[in-house]
Amino acid sequence: MNITKKGWLLTIMTNSTKLLISVSKGNSKTGAIAAFNLPPIKSCLNSSTCASFKDAAGKEHKCYATLPYNRYKATKAAWDRNFEIAQNDLPELEAQLVKFFKSYNGQLFRLHVSGDFFSKEYLGMWVRVTKRFPDVKFLAYTKVYGFFKGLELPKNFSVLLSFMPSIPVPQATKFAEQIGLQIAHVTDERPVGFVTCPEQTTDRKVNCVECKLCWNISSLKRPINIHFIPH
């Protein structure tokens, strides 16, 4: 396997040069946590809720992932290529991910800083991959809630149902209980039973590598939900 670096992307090439996948190296918020991304909006089945939306004050926002996707040609090409492989050759994508994780030295991995689970088959592939590498902790936020109802996830695969500010917390919490997963919610005030992201609340910025809270959601004895402050 050949690995080349360009900017903040890692490009992984199998022995067959026909297909490529790209994995990001992380950022200042997360720290050095690799992530597999897909293009925003077109890989998200429920993008109508977050492609463009207004906050409580009436200010309009766009999906945060559209900024790097539209600004950086290498990023757009990498995420588009990942999506093309995922749509057209899922076994090849799984094979390449397995090769990647066999040489991955990290303890944490993030799915979809941009993008989401666009099909049950694609989600099933990730379940198989996470089971195969129990020493790596995987994390994903998702708005494709129905895919997870009744699905048993590996202990090293934490999934948080992500809700927009327009969804009342009680409604989101009740719905998440039916699915059987914890939630991440953006609100001005921290709801009861939620923990605010430490990266947003500590004087010394604590990144995800130091915190690891979200990656451990599935293994905590007392279930908690994650609160993010609007920014």
Buried (B, 14 or more C-beta within 10 A) or exposed (E): EEEEEEEEBBBBBBEEEEBBBBBBBBBEBBBEBBBBBBBBBBBBBBBEBBBEBEBEEEEEBBBEBBEBBEEBEBBBEBBBBBBBBBBEBBEBBBBBBEBBBEEBEEEBBBBBBBBBBBBEEBBBBBBEBBEBBEEBBBBBBBBBBEBBEEBEBBEBBBBBBBBBBEBEBEEBBEBBEEBEBBBBBBBEEBBEEBBBBBBBEEEEEBBBBEBBBBBBBBEEEEEBBBBBBEE
